[in-house]
Amino acid sequence: MCLSVYSAVFPVYFFLSSFYEELVTQGILMPLTAPVEGMVVRDGSRNYVAPQGISSVVKYFLQQSGADVSYEQHVTHISLRDGRWEVSRKAGPPEQFDVVILTMPVPQILQLQGDIVNIINESQKQQLESVSYSSRYALGLFYEAGTGIAVPWAAQYITDNPCIRFISIDNKKRNIESPEVGPSVVVHTTVTFGSEHLDSEPAEVQQIILSHLQRIVPSLPKPSSIKCQRWRYSQVTRAVANCPGQMILHTQPLLICAGDGFTRSNFDGCIESAMSLAEAVKPHLQQFQSQAAKLPLDLL
């Protein structure tokens, strides 16, 4: 539920329109019709929301790919073993792969151990170290079905509060209000507040945010549950400069990194990086297919 409005509301540009059209046709995105106070609207852009959350966009593309996805695998080491990549994780045995693609926040790439430490050359390391992110907190307030939240807007940008930057009545913003489902409120802090409290206890931060929220929206009812989320890598403030959307760290076998740290932190930036990544990976996959085609049938 703790989604950034920058991820949940998408400005559309012509050269990426086919992606939006597909997602709208499939019901993954829908036009933003709910009132959002203080939102800056760019000329020629259209805004969309993901009714089931931004994760539904990712899940849709993963489903289309046919990939077998394993979640909650904390990678710690990447090393070369007999011409393949051996990937170690916090829990479970290491596994080997022909191609490794890294799309986590750039600082986490630099925290990986193993041969990757020496594989990243000095120039690449300097480029990766130059990437910076903003940090913030997100607070989710969840209510029982039938609870009313008496405000005239679905979301609001706040410009005069040192703590809170954005408030959303999330089900109203997504246009999925239902008497059977309780409403939820999502709050995002300012970047300055997030940086100043980055290493504070979440329970302490939660109380500070709630006190500011009470002053901004005093009519908010008491929620049935609350979740406070630290967002250490919120949005890219400085991406890798002069980059095609990805960076090849090793060619044979392929080790490549991509993501918004190599473009910019919005949906278009992620798609641009993904398209550049696909073009870089495609020849390697075709190479594996050619090698498999040459194998005797009893070895396939």
Beta strands, then each sheet from edge to edge (+ up, - down):
strand 1: 30-31
strand 2: 36-37
strand 3: 48-49
strand 4: 75-81
strand 5: 84-89
strand 6: 95-97
strand 7: 99-102
strand 8: 132-142
strand 9: 155-157
strand 10: 164-169
strand 11: 184-189
strand 12: 225-238
strand 13: 246-250
strand 14: 254-258
sheet 1: 1+ 3-
sheet 2: 2+ 9+ 10- 11+ 8- 12+
sheet 3: 4+ 5- 6+
sheet 4: 7+ 14+ 13-
end
